[in-house]
Amino acid sequence: MNGIVMKFIRLGFVAVVLGASCLPALSQNRPDVLIKNATVLTASHGTLENTDILIRNGKIEKIGKALTAGAGAKVIDATGKFVSPGIIDAHSHAMIDAINESSLSVTSMTRVRDVLNPTDISIYRALAGGVTAANLLHGSANAIGGQNTTVKFKYGRPVEDFPIADAPPGIKFAMGENPKRSSQTIQPGATLRYPRTRMGTLEVMRDAFIRARDYKQSWEDYKAKKSTTPPRRDIELEPIVEILEGKRLVHAHGYRSDEHLNLLFLADEFGFRVATLQHGLEAYKIAPEIARRGTGVSIFADSWSYKLEAYDSIPYNAYILWKNGVVVSINSDSDERIRRLNLDAAKMMKYGGVPEEESLKMVTLNPAKQLGIDKRTGSIDVGKDADIAIWNAHPFSVYSRCDMTLIEGDVYFDRSQDIQKRALIAKEREELEKLDVNKAPTTGGTQPRIPAEKRLEDRDEADLQRLEGDNR
């Protein structure tokens, strides 16, 4: 084995050891964690000054003053610091290696769970912004897209540890420019994919529900012995049957209020509830209709006008929805914005005067409610998972930073450790740069291989127009 390969192996081993050193040691009998003397933003029952939080076996055991822990407990001095629930992003594509299966208008058979990448660096960066959980969604190239996965960002753990086992399953729907492929460059002689209009998109959805309803009935007839032949299993229709049975949540991408209202009417027609309207830049126009159906809305704080259907938003969208009783969350749909959701929540106090705790809920408890995980996370309450962010200042301050992020009582981000490791990482980089494979050809290095595959970033919305013409 040549020297270069051996160097790679040694450096790889060092990287693994460094990565493992920051991972929590999971065991059945973990030591208690005691957070002392913090200002606790509970997101459910106000702000508690000079308060302690006792964490036992991953759960919040006690909240109060002058709490004590058992021998061997990890004590975190949070004097002068703020503690909030871990932030939850209700619309993310982090750690997904494939986002859009755009070949068909209905791809309900595809699963985000099959393409999770637990090594995606965006996970660590999200943790550094206090984010502990996210709704990982299929893209918006289809009227009915793939199945979602709700995860906790347990960076450094096996991929099996990420999904939240009791989170209700969901699925992505989409309306507007993306599923009708408005920005697609049509090649001469190419066959156009249906639909190409907004009315076609709604027809695709209605047709899928009619087929699913018939499929459901065929199985009921077989189980009732009205038929002797079992129906052929259809993995495209099975998730849609689960929607009809109330077992799968619908998360629907869209911008225009008329389209989202049409989807609500479609849900009335087939007897199901839409869990969330995603993006919902014009949702303020139909707030009473949304509230009456118990549907949530997950929005951007102040991002719009990046394409035609995104022009008619206003910064008071969240305020108007909140005033009408709609459960509102603020999402990122971006590996960049996911790190700053705390500041997006703060903007809601500026635009309309949403109270502080209600604004905080929009990135904590409210997304937990929308995803059906609020009984275990989203607020700082006794009995809930200890998913917690510790800040050096109030998280709504532009000067604040996240010092530590815990998931189920285990530390997954520690700013002090991160700073200590930067010197080791710099040394590792220096060693790597000395390898022949990393030298520029002009300095004696080998000419690098030209990659044969071009991989484009893919997101739901036209983020910064970096990929002009691409449906995101």
Phi, psi and omega per residue, in radians:
M1 nan 2.249 -3.028
N2 -1.305 2.898 -3.038
G3 -1.098 -0.654 -3.108
I4 -1.108 -0.779 3.138
V5 -1.070 -0.738 3.131
M6 -1.074 -0.662 3.105
K7 -1.105 -0.719 3.108
F8 -1.062 -0.749 -3.126
I9 -1.111 -0.767 -3.130
R10 -1.122 -0.776 -3.135
L11 -1.179 -0.632 3.082
G12 -1.106 -0.693 3.112
F13 -1.104 -0.737 3.106
V14 -1.059 -0.733 -3.134
A15 -1.108 -0.718 3.126
V16 -1.110 -0.768 3.138
V17 -1.090 -0.770 3.134
L18 -1.091 -0.722 3.126
G19 -1.145 -0.736 -3.107
A20 -1.171 -0.464 -3.070
S21 -1.164 -0.366 -3.123
C22 -1.717 0.032 -3.116
L23 -1.473 2.516 3.083
P24 -1.252 2.517 3.088
A25 -1.502 1.905 -3.092
L26 -1.518 2.349 3.082
S27 -2.732 2.944 -3.133
Q28 -1.141 -0.655 -3.094
N29 -2.007 1.284 3.126
R30 -1.316 2.599 3.083
P31 -1.157 2.663 3.085
D32 -1.112 2.726 2.995
V33 -2.126 2.264 -3.134
L34 -2.152 1.992 3.070
I35 -1.636 2.114 -2.985
K36 -1.870 2.374 2.835
N37 1.063 0.756 -3.118
A38 -1.751 2.838 2.865
T39 -1.579 1.970 -2.991
V40 -1.767 2.064 3.055
L41 -1.639 1.713 -2.955
T42 -1.303 -0.468 -3.058
A43 1.191 0.160 3.120
S44 -2.462 -0.589 -3.122
H45 -2.475 0.798 2.987
G46 1.489 -2.978 -3.116
T47 -1.823 2.308 -3.103
L48 -1.981 2.098 -3.126
E49 -1.485 2.597 3.040
N50 0.807 0.938 -2.980
T51 -2.054 2.570 3.101
D52 -1.856 2.669 3.054
I53 -2.255 2.147 3.088
L54 -1.772 2.188 -3.124
I55 -1.963 2.253 -3.132
R56 -2.361 2.175 -3.139
N57 0.910 0.738 3.042
G58 1.440 -0.058 -3.111
K59 -1.996 2.698 3.035
I60 -1.328 1.971 -3.054
E61 -1.544 -0.784 -3.105
K62 -2.564 2.644 3.011
I63 -2.305 2.181 -3.122
G64 3.037 -2.863 -3.117
K65 -1.884 2.556 3.066
A66 0.969 0.728 3.113
L67 -1.338 2.695 3.094
T68 -2.149 2.743 3.129
A69 -2.215 2.900 -3.127
G70 -1.273 3.065 3.136
A71 -1.080 2.443 3.120
G72 1.443 0.091 -3.128
A73 -1.175 2.584 3.025
K74 -1.514 2.068 -3.109
V75 -1.845 2.203 3.123
I76 -1.952 2.023 3.130
D77 -1.415 1.926 -3.116
A78 -1.909 0.454 3.100
T79 -1.026 2.231 -3.127
G80 1.380 0.046 -3.113
K81 -1.946 2.923 -3.125
F82 -2.002 2.426 3.103
V83 -2.052 2.254 3.109
S84 -2.231 2.868 2.960
P85 -1.076 2.664 3.039
G86 -1.049 2.456 -3.130
I87 -1.277 2.507 -3.138
I88 -2.132 2.182 -3.139
D89 -1.717 1.990 -3.055
A90 -1.407 0.002 3.119
H91 -2.702 1.760 -3.105
S92 -2.446 2.713 3.004
H93 -2.169 0.344 3.101
A94 -1.090 2.685 3.066
M95 0.941 0.422 3.081
I96 -1.919 2.206 -3.109
D97 -1.491 -0.238 3.060
A98 -2.574 2.255 -2.980
I99 -1.928 -0.827 -3.123
N100 -1.916 2.131 2.861
E101 -1.738 1.597 -2.898
S102 -1.685 0.164 -3.058
S103 -1.298 -0.419 -3.118
L104 -2.211 2.788 3.112
S105 -1.393 -0.380 3.078
V106 -2.194 1.998 3.135
T107 -2.210 0.743 -3.104
S108 -1.143 -0.221 3.135
M109 -1.422 -0.258 -3.119
T110 -1.453 2.668 -3.054
R111 -2.313 2.172 3.042
V112 -1.017 -0.568 -3.115
R113 -0.967 -0.473 -3.075
D114 -1.355 -0.203 -3.045
V115 -2.229 0.502 3.112
L116 -1.295 2.403 3.120
N117 -2.061 1.736 -3.057
P118 -1.250 -0.106 3.136
T119 -1.707 0.019 -3.123
D120 -1.004 2.146 -3.085
I121 -1.123 -0.360 3.121
S122 -1.111 -0.407 3.090
I123 -1.128 -0.840 -3.128
Y124 -1.111 -0.696 3.135
R125 -1.163 -0.620 3.070
A126 -1.140 -0.744 3.078
L127 -1.016 -0.651 3.117
A128 -1.171 -0.256 3.045
G129 -1.812 0.266 3.071
G130 1.432 0.202 -3.109
V131 -1.531 2.268 -3.104
T132 -2.006 -0.369 -3.077
A133 -2.579 2.772 -3.123
A134 -2.742 2.667 3.016
N135 -1.663 1.871 -3.102
L136 -1.569 1.992 -2.986
L137 -1.924 2.572 2.899
H138 -1.072 2.819 3.140
G139 -1.282 -3.006 -3.003
S140 -2.011 0.509 -3.136
A141 -1.426 -0.081 -3.022
N142 -2.241 2.586 3.030
A143 -1.023 -0.791 3.006
I144 -2.167 1.990 -3.070
G145 -1.680 -2.670 -3.042
G146 -1.552 3.081 -3.099
Q147 -1.425 2.468 -3.092
N148 -1.486 3.058 2.948
T149 -2.462 2.243 3.067
T150 -1.700 2.173 -2.997
V151 -2.231 2.814 2.828
K152 -1.875 2.485 -3.013
F153 -1.435 1.251 -3.118
K154 -1.528 1.165 -3.053
Y155 -1.011 2.294 -3.119
G156 1.674 -0.170 3.105
R157 -1.657 2.850 3.056
P158 -1.048 2.649 -3.070
V159 -1.045 -0.467 3.141
E160 -1.139 -0.355 -3.117
D161 -1.452 -0.186 -3.044
F162 -1.365 -0.874 -3.081
P163 -1.080 2.467 3.066
I164 -1.462 1.985 -2.925
A165 -1.038 -0.687 -3.061
D166 -1.728 0.236 3.064
A167 -1.265 2.314 3.111
P168 -1.037 2.411 3.102
P169 -1.172 2.669 3.136
G170 -2.377 3.132 -3.139
I171 -2.672 2.651 -3.093
K172 -1.697 2.247 2.932
F173 -1.943 2.811 3.088
A174 -2.621 2.524 3.105
M175 -2.327 2.815 3.051
G176 1.716 -2.613 -3.000
E177 -1.133 -0.599 -3.032
N178 -1.196 -0.963 -3.122
P179 -1.171 -0.401 3.068
K180 -1.609 0.112 2.984
R181 1.030 0.816 -3.067
S182 -1.078 -0.621 -3.058
S183 -1.694 0.103 -3.104
Q184 -1.245 2.322 3.046
T185 -1.408 2.061 -3.068
I186 -1.560 2.080 3.125
Q187 -1.403 2.537 3.122
P188 -0.968 2.287 3.112
G189 1.444 -0.066 -3.108
A190 -1.301 2.539 3.072
T191 -1.464 2.180 -3.118
L192 -1.317 2.425 3.101
R193 -1.489 2.300 3.048
Y194 -1.374 2.400 0.148
P195 -1.653 2.873 3.053
R196 -2.088 0.039 3.131
T197 -2.370 2.928 3.103
R198 -1.168 -0.650 3.122
M199 -1.204 -0.550 3.069
G200 -1.148 -0.659 3.120
T201 -1.070 -0.776 3.127
L202 -1.141 -0.639 3.121
E203 -1.127 -0.689 3.104
V204 -1.038 -0.758 3.122
M205 -1.116 -0.832 -3.114
R206 -1.080 -0.745 3.131
D207 -1.070 -0.713 3.140
A208 -1.112 -0.701 3.137
F209 -1.230 -0.611 3.074
I210 -1.123 -0.786 3.119
R211 -1.126 -0.679 3.130
A212 -1.179 -0.670 3.126
R213 -1.123 -0.730 3.095
D214 -1.150 -0.685 3.133
Y215 -1.123 -0.750 3.100
K216 -1.065 -0.758 -3.139
Q217 -1.127 -0.668 -3.138
S218 -1.095 -0.658 3.096
W219 -1.244 -0.664 3.092
E220 -1.114 -0.685 3.094
D221 -1.121 -0.716 3.141
Y222 -1.142 -0.759 -3.140
K223 -1.172 -0.490 3.100
A224 -1.512 0.128 3.118
K225 1.106 0.434 3.004
K226 -1.383 -0.257 3.108
S227 -2.405 2.530 -3.138
T228 -1.682 -0.189 -3.105
T229 -1.876 2.112 3.123
P230 -1.175 2.499 3.095
P231 -1.108 2.658 3.047
R232 -1.204 2.298 -3.124
R233 -1.127 2.369 -3.121
D234 -2.215 1.788 -3.084
I235 -1.328 -0.169 2.987
E236 -1.316 -0.693 -3.049
L237 -1.539 -0.401 -3.100
E238 -0.988 -0.804 3.108
P239 -1.119 -0.537 3.141
I240 -1.305 -0.593 3.000
V241 -1.064 -0.707 3.114
E242 -1.084 -0.577 3.044
I243 -1.098 -0.822 -3.131
L244 -1.076 -0.543 -3.130
E245 -1.531 0.003 3.140
G246 1.329 0.340 -3.087
K247 -1.769 -0.152 -3.109
R248 -2.352 2.302 -3.094
L249 -1.474 2.465 3.077
V250 -1.744 2.152 3.049
H251 -1.988 1.935 -2.908
A252 -1.942 1.951 3.036
H253 -1.161 2.444 3.060
G254 3.033 2.840 -3.122
Y255 -2.133 -0.837 -3.032
R256 -1.384 2.471 -3.096
S257 -1.184 -0.588 -3.129
D258 -1.130 -0.635 3.131
E259 -1.226 -0.783 3.123
H260 -1.139 -0.613 3.086
L261 -1.143 -0.698 3.077
N262 -1.062 -0.664 3.113
L263 -1.162 -0.687 3.088
L264 -1.095 -0.683 3.083
F265 -1.138 -0.671 3.104
L266 -1.110 -0.717 3.096
A267 -1.093 -0.689 3.065
D268 -1.065 -0.720 -3.101
E269 -1.071 -0.682 -3.071
F270 -1.830 0.042 2.985
G271 1.342 0.622 3.051
F272 -2.250 2.928 3.141
R273 -1.936 2.319 3.007
V274 -1.335 2.180 -3.097
A275 -1.252 -0.896 -3.140
T276 -2.471 2.484 2.885
L277 -1.630 2.043 -3.070
Q278 -1.584 2.428 -3.047
H279 1.332 -1.226 3.001
G280 0.880 0.807 -3.053
L281 -1.142 -0.401 3.083
E282 -1.909 0.283 -3.060
A283 -1.065 -0.458 3.136
Y284 -1.016 -0.445 -3.103
K285 -1.250 -0.440 -3.084
I286 -2.156 0.510 -3.056
A287 -0.944 -0.783 -3.141
P288 -1.087 -0.662 3.127
E289 -1.144 -0.674 3.122
I290 -1.168 -0.809 -3.112
A291 -1.093 -0.694 -3.093
R292 -1.085 -0.483 -3.101
R293 -1.683 -0.025 3.136
G294 1.233 0.425 3.116
T295 -1.558 2.466 3.069
G296 -1.624 2.893 3.082
V297 -2.294 2.331 3.110
S298 -2.080 2.024 -2.905
I299 -2.112 3.017 2.877
F300 -1.569 2.604 3.140
A301 -1.199 -0.875 -3.059
D302 -2.726 0.796 3.129
S303 -2.102 2.054 3.130
W304 -2.825 -3.138 3.087
S305 1.182 0.322 3.097
Y306 -1.517 -0.128 2.966
K307 -2.748 2.936 -2.940
L308 -0.993 -0.801 -3.067
E309 -1.272 -0.097 3.139
A310 -1.787 0.211 -3.042
Y311 -1.327 -0.537 -2.878
D312 -1.689 0.531 3.074
S313 -1.530 2.866 3.067
I314 -2.414 2.678 -3.129
P315 -1.216 -0.200 -3.141
Y316 -1.622 0.202 -3.122
N317 -0.947 -0.924 -3.105
A318 -1.078 -0.734 -3.121
Y319 -1.058 -0.823 -3.108
I320 -1.130 -0.727 3.103
L321 -1.099 -0.803 3.140
W322 -1.047 -0.760 -3.136
K323 -1.099 -0.466 3.131
N324 -1.581 0.073 3.066
G325 1.530 0.261 3.114
V326 -1.471 2.413 3.030
V327 -1.346 1.990 -3.034
V328 -1.949 2.383 2.970
S329 -2.202 2.799 3.080
I330 -2.001 2.180 -3.099
N331 -1.996 3.024 -3.116
S332 -1.808 -0.789 -2.978
D333 0.863 0.582 -3.028
S334 -2.837 2.375 3.059
D335 -1.249 -0.222 3.099
E336 -1.563 -0.963 -3.071
R337 -1.167 -0.390 -3.120
I338 -1.023 -0.438 -3.114
R339 -1.415 -0.116 -3.029
R340 -2.279 0.461 -3.127
L341 -1.134 -0.467 3.077
N342 -1.052 -0.676 3.135
L343 -1.325 -0.557 3.054
D344 -1.100 -0.662 3.095
A345 -1.135 -0.662 3.139
A346 -1.080 -0.549 -3.122
K347 -1.101 -0.417 -3.127
M348 -1.201 -0.429 3.049
M349 -1.253 -0.566 3.126
K350 -1.308 -0.792 -3.074
Y351 -1.605 1.515 3.072
G352 1.879 -0.254 3.104
G353 1.341 0.635 3.045
V354 -1.076 2.306 -3.130
P355 -1.005 2.717 -3.048
E356 -0.962 -0.884 -3.080
E357 -1.170 -0.643 3.109
E358 -1.154 -0.608 3.071
S359 -1.166 -0.748 3.114
L360 -1.090 -0.653 3.113
K361 -1.015 -0.500 -3.056
M362 -1.185 -0.226 3.054
V363 -2.142 0.184 -3.121
T364 -2.339 -1.475 -3.037
L365 -1.220 -0.685 -3.102
N366 -1.131 -0.843 3.051
P367 -1.068 -0.562 3.072
A368 -1.082 -0.727 3.091
K369 -1.107 -0.764 -3.122
Q370 -1.093 -0.535 -3.106
L371 -1.676 -0.018 3.101
G372 1.287 0.463 -3.126
I373 -2.107 0.295 -3.053
D374 -1.252 -0.271 3.077
K375 -1.312 -0.297 -3.118
R376 -2.006 -0.333 -3.062
T377 -2.705 3.047 3.078
G378 1.865 -0.281 3.095
S379 -2.639 2.883 3.120
I380 -1.699 1.651 -3.128
D381 -2.406 2.590 3.117
V382 -1.030 2.332 3.114
G383 1.693 -0.285 3.141
K384 -1.490 2.823 3.044
D385 -1.015 2.473 3.137
A386 -1.454 1.209 3.055
D387 -1.704 1.836 -2.853
I388 -2.433 2.493 2.994
A389 -2.058 2.367 3.113
I390 -1.962 2.181 -3.030
W391 -2.001 2.617 3.108
N392 -1.359 -0.263 3.105
A393 -2.628 3.123 3.116
H394 -1.015 2.286 -3.065
P395 -1.091 -0.241 3.088
F396 -1.494 -0.043 3.108
S397 -1.502 2.431 3.095
V398 -1.187 -0.244 3.135
Y399 -1.644 -0.031 -3.112
S400 -1.370 2.738 2.993
R401 -2.498 2.700 3.099
C402 -1.483 2.122 3.135
D403 -1.581 -0.478 -3.094
M404 -2.757 2.464 3.092
T405 -2.234 2.208 -3.135
L406 -2.038 2.456 3.012
I407 -2.175 2.097 -3.087
E408 0.918 0.680 3.064
G409 1.446 -0.089 3.139
D410 -1.770 2.417 -3.083
V411 -1.421 2.096 3.097
Y412 -1.905 -0.277 2.997
F413 -2.484 2.267 3.091
D414 -2.379 1.925 -3.067
R415 -1.031 -0.663 -3.118
S416 -1.125 -0.714 3.084
Q417 -1.179 -0.673 3.125
D418 -1.036 -0.749 3.139
I419 -1.130 -0.721 -3.139
Q420 -1.093 -0.612 -3.059
K421 -1.419 -0.195 -3.079
R422 -1.085 -0.611 3.114
A423 -1.157 -0.707 3.111
L424 -1.152 -0.685 3.118
I425 -1.163 -0.708 3.109
A426 -1.087 -0.678 3.105
K427 -1.149 -0.723 3.106
E428 -1.078 -0.741 3.117
R429 -1.066 -0.732 3.131
E430 -1.047 -0.740 3.107
E431 -1.118 -0.746 -3.139
L432 -1.120 -0.662 -3.108
E433 -1.163 -0.371 3.130
K434 -1.382 -0.290 -3.130
L435 -1.173 2.539 -3.108
D436 -0.975 -0.692 -3.067
V437 -1.137 -0.357 -3.111
N438 -1.790 0.025 3.110
K439 -1.475 2.561 3.059
A440 -1.177 2.521 -3.141
P441 -0.947 -0.563 -3.105
T442 -1.247 -0.244 3.122
T443 -1.928 0.353 3.062
G444 1.754 0.001 -3.140
G445 -1.378 2.850 3.108
T446 -1.348 2.450 3.101
Q447 -1.059 2.162 -3.106
P448 -1.202 2.674 3.088
R449 -1.251 2.414 3.100
I450 -1.403 2.144 -3.121
P451 -1.023 2.441 -3.106
A452 -1.584 -0.242 -3.081
E453 -2.130 2.328 3.109
K454 -1.816 2.115 -3.107
R455 -1.900 2.118 -3.136
L456 -1.737 2.469 3.029
E457 -1.148 2.594 -3.080
D458 -2.492 2.162 3.129
R459 -2.419 2.990 -3.088
D460 -1.212 -0.765 -3.010
E461 -1.982 2.837 -3.028
A462 -1.359 1.263 -3.033
D463 -1.173 1.885 3.061
L464 1.106 0.223 3.126
Q465 0.919 0.552 -3.120
R466 -1.203 -0.468 3.096
L467 -2.137 1.327 -3.042
E468 -1.031 2.261 3.128
G469 1.602 -0.175 -3.138
D470 -1.547 2.340 3.100
N471 -1.366 2.150 -3.046
R472 -2.103 nan nan
